[in-house]
Amino acid sequence: MSHDSITNPNFQLWNPLCRTSGTRAQCRFDVTSPDFLGINKGDPVLISGFLESLDICCGELEHWTVERFASPYFAYDPTASDWRDLFGLAWHITSSITDVSRYRDCGKLGPYPAPGLDSTWFDGQNPTVNEEEKCVIIAAEGPSREFTELTNIPVAGEMQMLTFKLPHADIIQARVDLGVVNLSDSTAVVREILHRSKVGFMTHHWSDACERSAWQKIPPWVTTD
């Protein structure tokens, strides 16, 4: 099946962030697949189509990277007892764009429906969560805008802070990267981190992003001239 034959959205894009410098830009975002499709290395048609669906940057795609990960943020039911329900599969895409003529901040955290197929995906790959996966915990700020509950987590991990400029306010999001772990063995630790985020009134599931995004307006375009 070719890219051109895909007309209905079969991917969802989340957490877009675009940073510009002159006529160059870096756009990063997460991708999930409700239809259990997969992404391997990606191809120019797929990534360009995703950028078109996000509608946050006009320019020429130069190169990109794709990182597969599992996260409670994209879980179907994070309260379920089975570890497979605690983690949802996603891909993090970072793209470099040249000859940028216009850009704008993201209008919402997601989802952005997008059609596409990855020509580099092959049947032997698993479009569902494996027991061994890179694990990333995503938590957006609570009313206090504090992330102290996540600074001393009970496992080695790298925390990255991102700021999303939404029309009504800036939203700060923490991403705790635990690296490649055995998800079944890591369930207790992950639940402890999620509990800590609840103590700090943080949100750590896509459904909260949908609620925040439902009433957002699209920001205006900015030219690079």
C-alpha positions as CSV (number, residue, x, y, z in Angstrom):
1,M,0.0,0.0,0.0
2,S,1.5,3.4,-1.0
3,H,1.5,6.6,1.0
4,D,-0.8,8.2,-1.7
5,S,-3.5,5.6,-0.9
6,I,-3.7,6.6,2.8
7,T,-6.3,9.3,3.2
8,N,-7.8,8.7,6.6
9,P,-5.8,9.5,9.8
10,N,-4.1,6.4,11.2
11,F,-1.6,8.2,13.4
12,Q,-1.9,10.8,16.2
13,L,0.7,13.4,16.9
14,W,1.3,14.9,20.4
15,N,3.4,17.4,22.2
16,P,4.8,19.4,19.2
17,L,7.6,21.8,19.9
18,C,9.3,23.9,17.2
19,R,12.4,26.0,17.8
20,T,13.7,28.3,15.1
21,S,17.1,30.0,14.5
22,G,17.0,32.2,11.4
23,T,15.8,30.1,8.5
24,R,16.4,26.8,10.3
25,A,14.1,25.0,12.7
26,Q,13.9,21.9,14.8
27,C,10.5,20.4,15.3
28,R,10.0,17.5,17.7
29,F,6.8,15.6,18.6
30,D,5.4,12.2,19.7
31,V,3.5,9.8,17.5
32,T,1.0,7.0,18.4
33,S,-1.0,4.7,16.3
34,P,-4.6,3.8,17.2
35,D,-4.5,1.4,14.3
36,F,-1.5,-0.5,15.5
37,L,0.8,0.6,12.7
38,G,4.5,1.1,13.3
39,I,7.4,3.4,12.5
40,N,10.9,2.2,12.0
41,K,13.3,4.7,10.5
42,G,10.6,6.8,8.8
43,D,10.8,8.2,5.3
44,P,10.6,11.7,3.8
45,V,7.0,11.3,2.7
46,L,5.8,10.2,6.2
47,I,7.8,12.8,8.1
48,S,6.8,15.6,5.7
49,G,3.2,14.5,6.0
50,F,3.4,14.7,9.8
51,L,4.8,18.2,9.7
52,E,2.0,19.2,7.3
53,S,-0.6,17.8,9.8
54,L,1.0,19.8,12.6
55,D,1.0,22.9,10.5
56,I,3.5,24.8,12.7
57,C,6.5,25.3,10.3
58,C,6.9,26.0,6.5
59,G,10.2,24.9,5.1
60,E,12.2,22.0,3.6
61,L,12.7,18.8,5.5
62,E,16.5,18.1,5.9
63,H,16.8,15.1,8.2
64,W,15.1,13.4,11.1
65,T,15.5,10.8,13.9
66,V,13.0,8.4,15.3
67,E,13.1,7.0,18.8
68,R,10.7,4.2,19.9
69,F,9.6,4.3,23.6
70,A,6.9,3.2,26.0
71,S,5.1,5.6,28.4
72,P,2.2,5.6,30.9
73,Y,1.3,8.9,29.2
74,F,0.0,6.9,26.2
75,A,-1.4,4.0,28.2
76,Y,-4.9,2.7,27.4
77,D,-5.6,2.1,31.1
78,P,-2.8,3.1,33.5
79,T,-4.8,1.9,36.5
80,A,-5.0,-1.7,35.4
81,S,-3.0,-4.3,37.2
82,D,-1.4,-5.8,34.0
83,W,1.9,-4.1,33.1
84,R,0.9,-4.2,29.4
85,D,-1.9,-1.7,30.2
86,L,0.4,0.6,32.1
87,F,2.5,1.4,29.0
88,G,1.6,2.7,25.6
89,L,3.8,2.5,22.6
90,A,5.0,5.8,20.9
91,W,7.7,7.2,18.7
92,H,9.5,10.5,19.3
93,I,10.5,12.2,16.1
94,T,13.0,15.1,15.9
95,S,13.1,16.8,12.5
96,S,15.5,19.5,11.1
97,I,14.0,21.9,8.6
98,T,15.8,24.4,6.4
99,D,14.6,27.4,4.3
100,V,11.9,28.2,6.9
101,S,9.6,31.0,5.7
102,R,7.0,30.9,8.4
103,Y,6.4,29.2,11.8
104,R,4.1,29.4,14.8
105,D,3.8,27.9,18.3
106,C,1.8,24.8,18.8
107,G,-1.9,25.4,19.2
108,K,-2.5,22.4,21.4
109,L,-0.7,19.4,23.0
110,G,-2.7,17.0,20.9
111,P,-3.9,15.0,19.3
112,Y,-3.2,16.0,15.7
113,P,-4.7,13.3,13.4
114,A,-2.3,12.4,10.6
115,P,-2.4,9.8,7.7
116,G,0.7,7.9,6.6
117,L,2.7,4.7,6.2
118,D,6.3,4.1,6.9
119,S,8.0,2.4,3.9
120,T,10.9,1.3,6.2
121,W,8.6,-0.7,8.5
122,F,8.7,-4.5,8.1
123,D,6.4,-7.2,9.2
124,G,8.8,-8.7,11.7
125,Q,8.6,-5.6,13.9
126,N,6.2,-5.4,16.8
127,P,3.6,-2.5,16.7
128,T,2.8,-3.2,20.4
129,V,4.8,-2.8,23.6
130,N,7.6,-5.3,24.1
131,E,8.7,-6.3,27.6
132,E,12.1,-4.6,27.0
133,E,11.6,-1.0,25.9
134,K,12.9,2.5,26.4
135,C,10.6,4.0,29.1
136,V,9.8,7.7,29.3
137,I,7.4,9.2,31.9
138,I,5.8,12.4,30.8
139,A,4.2,14.8,33.4
140,A,2.8,18.3,32.9
141,E,2.9,20.9,35.6
142,G,0.3,21.3,38.3
143,P,-0.9,24.5,39.8
144,S,2.3,25.0,41.8
145,R,4.5,24.6,38.7
146,E,6.9,22.6,40.8
147,F,8.6,19.3,39.8
148,T,10.4,18.7,43.1
149,E,8.6,15.4,43.5
150,L,10.4,14.0,40.4
151,T,13.9,15.2,41.2
152,N,14.7,12.2,43.5
153,I,13.0,9.3,41.8
154,P,13.8,5.8,43.1
155,V,15.8,4.8,40.0
156,A,18.4,6.3,37.7
157,G,16.8,8.5,35.1
158,E,17.4,11.7,33.1
159,M,14.8,14.5,33.4
160,Q,14.2,17.0,30.7
161,M,12.1,20.1,31.0
162,L,10.1,21.4,28.0
163,T,8.1,24.6,27.7
164,F,5.1,24.6,25.3
165,K,3.8,28.1,24.4
166,L,0.0,27.6,24.2
167,P,-2.3,30.5,23.4
168,H,-3.6,30.9,27.0
169,A,-0.3,30.2,28.9
170,D,3.0,28.4,28.8
171,I,2.9,24.8,29.9
172,I,6.0,23.1,31.4
173,Q,6.4,19.4,30.9
174,A,8.9,17.0,32.4
175,R,10.1,13.9,30.6
176,V,11.8,11.3,32.8
177,D,13.9,9.0,30.6
178,L,14.6,5.7,32.4
179,G,16.4,4.2,29.4
180,V,15.8,0.7,28.1
181,V,14.3,-1.4,31.0
182,N,12.3,-4.5,31.6
183,L,8.8,-3.0,31.8
184,S,7.3,-5.9,33.8
185,D,10.1,-5.6,36.4
186,S,9.8,-1.8,36.5
187,T,6.1,-1.6,37.1
188,A,6.4,-0.8,40.9
189,V,9.0,1.9,40.3
190,V,7.0,3.5,37.5
191,R,3.9,3.5,39.7
192,E,5.8,5.2,42.5
193,I,7.0,7.9,40.1
194,L,3.4,8.4,38.9
195,H,2.2,8.6,42.5
196,R,4.8,11.3,43.2
197,S,3.5,13.3,40.2
198,K,0.0,13.0,41.6
199,V,1.2,14.4,44.9
200,G,2.5,17.4,43.0
201,F,-0.8,17.7,41.1
202,M,0.9,17.0,37.8
203,T,-0.9,15.4,34.9
204,H,0.6,12.4,33.3
205,H,-1.9,11.0,30.7
206,W,-2.9,12.0,27.2
207,S,-6.5,12.5,28.3
208,D,-5.4,15.5,30.3
209,A,-3.7,16.9,27.2
210,C,-6.9,16.5,25.3
211,E,-8.9,18.4,27.9
212,R,-6.3,21.2,27.9
213,S,-6.3,21.3,24.1
214,A,-10.0,21.1,23.4
215,W,-10.6,24.9,23.5
216,Q,-7.2,26.1,22.3
217,K,-7.0,28.6,19.4
218,I,-4.3,28.3,16.6
219,P,-1.5,30.9,17.1
220,P,-0.7,33.3,14.3
221,W,2.0,32.7,11.8
222,V,5.4,34.5,12.2
223,T,7.6,35.1,9.1
224,T,11.3,34.9,9.1
225,D,11.8,38.1,7.1
